[in-house]
């Protein structure tokens, strides 16, 4: 809403500069976005751009804003007392109003002005409309807009000579009934929508927009002025259904002062007469069958002070409410009871937002001043803040991955099914059962993600395109899967990482291209530091991974994730310059396997005995099998087992490979003697030979 | 005569040895020299063997002289050895000098995303104030996102938030537009006193541009207790702002409207460049809006079955991106989700 201060001065006096006024308004709840000064030779003014919150439709008019200014400055609101000059022809001879849908239209008031001369509005009015962002059209239409901006009450002007019959009907639309609105669009209506109609058909969409068939033009002689109150929910629904938003609908959907329709109508008739001449018929056709009773709200001083943390007296509480135009009756504290409290407040009809005690507490607070309420802290009592074990493990997982050299990324939780096509995910795979968005803006954001891999690939592509081809990244976030029979989907927290390329050429940074083992190493470090035992890797083959370089990650029997290189063909299609090594793990599955408690093991103070074991085995023997046997047979004395070389080629025979291990033995309670260690080694070698046909490399 | 010959030989040996010692350049060569002159089969030993041919008067005299030469030579060798080893260390120290301006060998270390860092920073402040961390689903029911928060179907506040809906039978499943539904979920399960924050992702039907994003992060806060007030809300948020932005920044509470709080407030922090006087960096406003807050509306408390006469609550919600943007002078929301390495590496 745009507020001209020159205009505002008609309703309230103030002697502070525009910036200070803006500050005062902001601090009492009318947010000012900007202050623009106008300094022309003929005209000086300042225009404030206001953000009116949905609960305050009364501030969508000059008079409502003047009330706010008056409330914080202690001044009085000035309202024009001029009335139209009526001729001695009763309104009943001009128009009859019949409301057949009182549920949607609790009040409909109309006046008729005859023999008007429709022309341009005077300059002062045009300027004010323009400063408020409204386009001047002609004096009749301008008057309705002017009074709407003044009072917040939307009005409409019909060319009455173009209406068929003497009756204005306020009724629900017939099914499939049509109207061409003032913007030139032909619209189909339904029976939930309220229309203003003549004997023939709709002439306006109630509270939203007038019809082209009754539009006021330069030829108009008789103007029917409408000042009505339409139900907020009805206008909102019609406006949404038709996709048609107007200054009028914006006001009605928030609520318009039902008690102010007649004053606004008189004001419009008087202004129209002033600008366009004409004869105003005597009286108002005002269909207002059930005027609401004044709303009485009980307000307890104790409640105000409890909610705000203040120590205000009943008088101090009542005073700002009175400044806001409410009538307040006070009772002494001694006589007050919960059902008969200190303050009884009557809310004016223009304050549609005031219904409950708490609504008044807010009024007291904002006029007393939020800045005057003392800042305190809640009593601590037995309260304690801490993270759950699960939350700590999630944070630890991120800590470990960053310590392992990975950068955390955050990408959108959406997915384009095309991304899964590009990555070759199989038809019918779990990743293709989506939680779908009903009203997406783009296809890229049409599904909720089922895997974090496409997001990582997006990040890689973005960076590669900008010349950064060496990346080590990870993301932790939820993926979404529909749950049959449940309204809400399954949300699983995953963590996934990608390592690709080489590091930029730099001294001391030489390193080969990152591959499967780099990703696997990160996973190994992660699970080891989380304290998870029993972790296995098992070759698998699934898209989008290289069939020979893909492994399930298992804890015991359960698959908790995957590690693998992106399929070379996909890497090529995506135009990625280097291999991409990926991993993805289910965080919840890791968390449940983190031991709740661990016991300290005292490091031995005795010397260790180390020996190397160079084995020759068939090429297809998995190193994990070899290790398993070594660990089994070497017994408890084996402290550490490290594979330090894998070798194929001469002199190792074709079809064989050499694996070289360093074994460290240590006892907790004595110095080991060599013979003892040799005996263990011989056991290991014998078992390897019988189980795997392994021989010692000579 | 024999004695004179031996004396001459010793003398010659002495001169020769001293010259050679002075000449020698390496420790290894010095050891060879010592072996040659003074070793078990060295030249001095050979000469001394001839002493046996001398008379018993001459033998001790020449012997004594020969020993004096041995001592002299031993000393010379020792001195030379000391000199040499000192020279070698000196040389090593010189040749091993490095260019200290060459880059160090850096261990590779990554970093958490700026948003995670912000979230952790915010969480730490509230843990210290006795709040715990609660979580809720990102795909949410209309009831929790709107209805229970005092935002019924036809409420004008709904048009402020363009919602992404999930394809389902009704219109009742959506992507949460704020973290506030977590308030309801927590209150449904627990009785007061309650002090929680709920960080997480939220969604809006917006095209990504510098100031809009279809996804962003919020932190919700909720406290419900028998004795808490608007003053406590002010104090709590003041603590928060001071921790995040620094003690020199001021906090301002402005009345505002939210459907699920009353009284409601928007909270501003003074511009760090101009101390609220208004400058180019704050668009002349002097104050930067950082969060929304208020006292929990009694309707919301009643909706979850709390006695709104007995309990009072306050709630607040903030955009994590917004706080990061204010803190680091960022101007474009999209940077958070592009994950350009050059962006990530700055935090």
Interface residues (C-beta under 8 A of the other chain):
Chain A: X26 X27 X28 X29 X31 X53 X54 X55 X56 X232 X233 X236 X237 X240 X253 X254 X306 X307 X308 X309 X310 X356 X358 X359 X361 X362 X365 X366 X370 X371 X373 X374 X375 X376 X377 X378 X379 X380 X381 X383 X384 X385 X386 X387 X388 X391 X395 X398 X399 X401 X402 X403 X404 X405 X406 X407 X408 X409 X410 X411 X412 X413 X414 X435 X436 X437 X438 X439 X440 X441 X442 X445 X448 X459 X462 X463 X466 X468 X471 X472 X473 X474 X477 X478 X480 X487 X488 X489 X491 X506 X507 X508 X509
Chain B: X102 X103 X104 X105 X106 X107 X108 X109 X110 X111 X112 X113 X115 X116 X120 X123 X126 X127 X128 X129 X130 X131 X132 X133 X137 X138 X139 X140 X141 X154 X155 X156 X157 X159 X160 X164 X165 X166 X167 X168 X172 X173 X175 X193 X195 X201 X203 X205 X206 X207 X214 X215 X223 X225 X227 X228 X229 X230 X231 X232 X234 X235 X236 X238 X239 X252 X253 X254 X255 X256 X257 X262 X263 X264 X265 X266 X295 X297 X298 X312 X336 X337 X338 X339 X340 X341 X342 X344 X345
